[in-house]
Structures are given as C-alpha cells and as structure tokens.
C-alpha cells in the first residue's frame, strides 16, 4: 500500500496503525487514572457526610469539586464527556477483562457513584446561586456544565428513582433570569439541554412545571439575544409539544410567526427588518431540525425557494 501523507509527512499504514494503537493505550491509561481518582469506590467502610443537609458522602463531594476545578481549566467539556462515557462502562479495561465479561458489580458501583456526583452538582448549583447576589455573574456555571457533561453521556443519571423529576423541578426556576450575557447564555443552554434530555424519560412530569416551562421557553425564544439559547429553547419546546397540548399549540404559533416575518414586505427600517428575518430563518431552521415533519408545510417550501 502507498504511504499516507499526514501533516506533511509520509506514513506507511503499518506506522499509522502503530501510532493509533499507542494513542489508544494512552487514552486507556488516562481513563484508568481518572477512574482511580474519581469513580472507584473507596475501600474504607465508614461513610462521613457533607453536613449541610446533604445525603452525599463527603468523599464524593470532595471528588466532585476536583472534577469541577479541572473543568474550569479546560477549553470545553468534550474530553471530559469522553472520560465519563468510558468510565461508566469501564471501557478502558484490558481486552482480556472485556473478553471474560465486565463485572456487573463494578459497573453498578461506577453508575451509583456517577449518580451521587450528579446529585451533589445539583445541590451545589442551588447553594452557589442562592448565595450569589449579583445576577450578572453566574458562579454556578461550571457545576451546570459538568452536570450537562454527565447528562450527555446518560440522562438517566439525572432521573433518581426516588424522585425522577427532581432535576427539572430544581433547574426550571433559573430560566427566569433576565440578564443577557455570554456566561448566562452558557448556563441557560446547558440547563435547558439537561431538562430537554430528562423530559422524555419521565412518565408523567408535573403539569404545573410543564406549563411554566412552556412560558419560560416562549419568553426566551422571543427575547434572548444569544441564538444558541433560542435554538436550545426551540428544541426543548418541541420535546414538550409531545406531552403538552399547550406546548404543541405554541410550536404552531411560533412557526406561523417565523413565516410572517420571512414573508412580510420590507419595513421602513430595513436594517431592523433584515435582522428579524435572519433571526426568524435561523430559528425556523432549528425548529425544522427538531420537528422535520414540518418540512411538508407548503409555507416552508416557498420560504426555502425564496431564501
């Protein structure tokens, strides 16, 4: 086989295979190291609790803060998501261990530990935000980002069997924050993404919470500056539309609103009109991704032809 050119160098398939194998070995070692640091059950039998009304062991609370501190130093959470994903299924174990079957007790232990970490993160979001008198600063952001990382790997970690809707009920009030800045946009995007991932797992979410969520999402879609937040809100609203007639009706109204903006004649203020049309087109695109059946709508065909 001909050598492959990578980053200006010629590599034979054998050399490339060797490099990839070494990389995988390094990643296995990294995941094993973090398993021993954070996800492995301690050998001590005594359990000491945090002491602030929490049912989370102190040792887990300390490890949770360590993970949050590491996340603060990272450019994004992609690597951490991969570490959590591989640790949750013990994917870093040697092939010989995988071939003989991974111990079910070990898997259950890691899952239980991840559930406790998520529970502690929810507690810390409450504690940090309740003690924060400045609406402009979002001190709970790294805790929400880490909770989102766990939720991306497995949203069932955020649906405790004792109270499956606990995470949604706790996080929903934070959608009412009126401040428009980058930190809060990140906070809202992750919070709404967690709610969106957990909603389909609930048999019967509290109706009052669903109705309030619909109103909060509607407000954010129409008024928030950051389009990433708007897009996340639309996706969540489309999820809600499957379990609430009010949400389904609102989705229809939003589509009609987007159509009106895109089909309306130019206003006197052309710059403002252009901005509205761009926002409506972007929001409509996100809505169509969330609910592709709306692509069959006649108005959508006209808009796509014109724009």
N, C-alpha and C positions, 0 to 999 in steps of 0.2 A: 504494500500500500504506500501511496505517496505521503511524505511528511506534511503535516498541517502547519500553517503559519499562525501563530498566536502571539500577539503583542510584538510583532516584528521579528519573532524568532521561529525557526522551523523545528517542529517537534514531531517525532515519529509516533504512531499510535501506541506503541509499547511505552514510550516515555510519558505520553499524556495519561495513559492508564495508570502508570506508577504514581504520577503526581496526584491524580484524583483519589487513588487509594490512600495515599498519605494524608490528603486533606480530610477524608472521611475518618481516618484514625484519629486525627487531631480533634475533629468535631465530637467524636465519641468520648474522647478524653475530657474535653470541655464540659460536655453534658454530665459525665460521671462526676466531675469535680463539683458542679453545681448541685447535683443530686446529694452528694455527701454534705455540702454546705447547708442546703435549704430543704430538701424534700425527703431526706431519710429520717425515719423515726429515731429519736434518741434512745439510748439503751437504758437510761435511768427510769425507774418505775414511778418515782414521786412526781406529781404534777402541781406546779405552782401557777396561779392565775394572775392576770394583769392587776386586778384590784380596783378597776374603775367601773365595776358592774359587768365586765366582760366575762364571757364563758370560754374565751380563747386562752389557751395556756401561754404563760409569759414567754416561754422559749419560742413559740410560734410568732408571737407579737414582735419579738426582737428580730427574728429572721425576716419578717415582713418588712420592717424598717430598713434592713440591709438591702433587700431587693429594690425598695423604693429609692434608696440612696444611689444604687447602681444605675437605675433607670434615669435619674436626674442627669447623669454624666453621659448618657447615650444620645446620639442624634435622633433616633427613633426607636420604636419598640419591636422592630422586625426580628432582630436576633433573639431577643427575649422570648418572643412568641414561639420561635423555633425550639428554644431550650425547654420551655414549658411543655410544648407538644411532645417532644421526645421523652421527657421525664415522665409524663403522665402515662405513657405506655411502655416505659423502660426500654426504649428503642436503642439505647447506647450499649446494651449488654452484648457480650461476645456472641458470635454466631452459634457456638456450641450450646450456650444457655438458651438461645431462642429456639434452637432445634429440639431441645428436650422439653420446651414449654415453659413460659414465664410463670413464676409462682403467683397464683391468684391472690394470696395473702399480701404479697408485696405490692401488687397493683392496687388492691383495696386500700392499703396503707398510704400510698402516694396520693390517691384520689381524696382520701379523708383529710390529708394534710393540705392539699390544694383548696379544698372546701373551707378549711379553717382560715387559710390565708385570705381568701375572698371575704369571709365573714369579718375578719379583722380590718380589711381595707374599707369595708362599708362603715364599720364603727369609726375608723379614723377620718373618713370623709365627713361624717356628722360632727365629730369633735373639732376638727380643724375649721370647718365652715361656721360652726356656732360660735367659735372664739374669734372669728375674723370680722372686725368692724368695718373693714374697707371693701366695698363692693367691687372696686376696680382691680384688686389683686385676688387671684384665685390660688390660695395656698394649698387647696386640696387637689390641684391639677395632677401632680404625679401619682397620687393614690387612685384617681379615676383612670388615668392612662394605664396603670398596672392592672386594675380590675378589668379594663377593656381587653388587655392582653390575654388574661385568663379566659374571658368570655369568648374571645375569638377562637381559642383552642377548643373550648367545650362550654357552651352556655348553661348546661345543666349544673355546672359548679355554682351558678348564681340562682338556683331554684331549690333551696333547702326543703327537705321533705316535711319538716315541721311547719313551715310557712312559705310555700312556693312563691307567693307574690311579694315577699318581704323586700327584695331589692328594688322592684318597680315602685312600690309604695314609698320607700325611703328616698329614692332618687328623683321622683317626679316633681317635688316642690322646687328643685333647683332650676327647672326650666323657666321659672318666672322671672329670673334675673334680667333686668332691662339694659344692662351695660353692653356696649358693643366694642370689644377689643379682641386681639388675637388670642390671648390666654383664655378668655371666657369662651371664645369660639371653639377652641380645642376641647375645653371642658364640656361644653354642650354637645359637641359632635360625638365624643366618647360616651357621654351619659345617655344620649338618645340611641346610640348604637347598641348599648347594653340592653336598654329597655326593648328595642326592636328585636334583639336576639332572644330575649326571655319570653316575650309575649306569646309566641306560638306554642310554647311549652306548657302554658297554663291552661288547665281545663276550663276554668271559669274565673277570669280576672275580676276583681271588684268593679262593679258597674260605675260607681261614682268616680273611681280612679280613671277608668277608660274615658268617661265623659270629660273629665278635667284635662286628661292628656290630649284629647281632640282639640280642645280650646287652646291649650298652650302651644301645640304644634301649629295650629292655624295662625296664631299671633306671630310666632317666629318666622313662618313662611312668608308672611306679608310684610314684616318689618325688619327682619335681621339683615345686617349689612353683608355678612360673610356667606357666600353662596354654598360653601361646604356644609354650613349649618342648615341652609334651606334644603339642600339635596337630601341630607340625612333625615330631616323632618318629613319630607315627602315620602321617602321610603318607609318610615315608621308609620305614617298616616295610612299608606296603602296596606300595611300589615294589619293595622287597626280596622280597616274597612271590611276585613273578612270576619270580624267579630262584633261589629257595631254598625247599626243602620245609620246612625248619625255621622260616623266617620265615612261610610260609603257615600252618603249624600254630599259631604264636604268635599270628597275627592272629585265628584262630578262637578261641583261648583267651581273648584279650582281649575279643572280642565276648561270649563266654559270661560273662566276669567282669562286664562292663558290665550285661548282662541281669540277673545275680544281684543286683547292687547296686540296680538300679532296681525289681526285683520283690520284694525282701526286705521283710518286715514291719518296722515301726519298732523300733529298739533302745531300751534304757533312756535312753541319751544321745541325745536327739532332735536336738540341735544338730549333734553329730558325724555322725549318720546323714544329716541334711539336706545337710551339706557333701559327704559321699561321693556322695550321689545327684546333686547338682549337677555335681560333677566327672565322674561316670560319664556323665551325659546330654550334657555338653559334649564329652567325649572320643568318645562314640558318634556324635555329630553330625559331628565331624571325620572319623571313620573312614568314615562313610557317604558323605561327600563324596569321599574317596579311593577307596572301593570301592562305588559306587552299586548294584552287583548285590545287595548285602546288604539292600537295601530290600525285597526279595522275601521275606526271612525272616519267618516267622509271628510270632516274638517281637517284631520291630521294629514290626509293625502294632499289637500290643497295647500296647506302650510309648507309641507316638505317641497312641493313643486315651486312655490314662490320664494322660499328662503334657501 
